[in-house]
Amino acid sequence: MLNFIWVFIGAGFGGGARWWISTEISKHLPAYFPFGTLAVNILGSFILGMLFFTYEDKAGLSQNTKLLIGTGFCGGFTTFSTFSLETVNLFRSGEMLLGSGNIIFNILFTIAGVYIAYLLTR
């Protein structure tokens, strides 16, 4: 039950951070593309990569911390379900190029976020 609570707390903070960052980015960038979702997916991938690769071969990060930050915060923070809905809506509105760009950018840049985290921790 304690594991559930760690994940629950982290997901709450992650979801709140996702909303705040997406909202702030949307205020400053054009609305025709979901830049906020892209940004949180990149940042969330980077955070998860930093967490995983920094402590991959080392002791010192408790299971509770992994649950709080990795599963909870990053799970609540990243927005793949929102990404999927926004992509379908771009396609539905006839924006094939933007929808395709949304897929490519989210996949490439989130993988890049994890890889950059890997490089920085080595």
Beta strands, then each sheet from edge to edge (+ up, - down):
end
